[in-house]
Amino acid sequence: MRFLLKAAFWLAVVAVLLPSDDKPLTVPKPQVSASEAVSAAAAAMSDMRQFCSRQPDACEVGSQAAVEFGHKAQAGAKKLYEIFNDRLGPNETSSVTPRPADRRGTAQPSQHTLTPADLAPAWRGPEPRGVAKRPV
């Protein structure tokens, strides 16, 4: 089925891109002024606002269909999020592992295994020549 959809899509793209006849179609361009276009748009908006008062049944069915479509879109988005989250992002990072807890449910205390030599600052080397030392 997926192959058929892909084939239909690419055939449609090829059909659109094929060259047409040499003689272009001569379609007369309508002469519409800006004021006529604005008044037509205002009339269309006025007609759309009064649609529900003229056709209450169609408006009710349309609103129910829109709500159902919204629920389906939300469920589909949730499913996509779960798929991407499962495949692309791990739930836990491997660099941070939780500390095991003892029987009482509290974390184990520190082992205090560092020596004073471990706590000393790292060696920085001699200062370069020509740099004056700052008084402390």
Sequence and secondary structure as in RCSB ss.txt:
>XXXX:A:sequence
MRFLLKAAFWLAVVAVLLPSDDKPLTVPKPQVSASEAVSAAAAAMSDMRQFCSRQPDACEVGSQAAVEFGHKAQA
GAKKLYEIFNDRLGPNETSSVTPRPADRRGTAQPSQHTLTPADLAPAWRGPEPRGVAKRPV
>XXXX:A:secstr
 HHHHHHHHHHHHHHHHS   SS          HHHHHHHHHHHHHHHHTHHHH HHHHHHHHHHHHHHHHHHHH
HHHHHHHHHHHHHS SS SS     B TTSSB        HHHHS        TT      
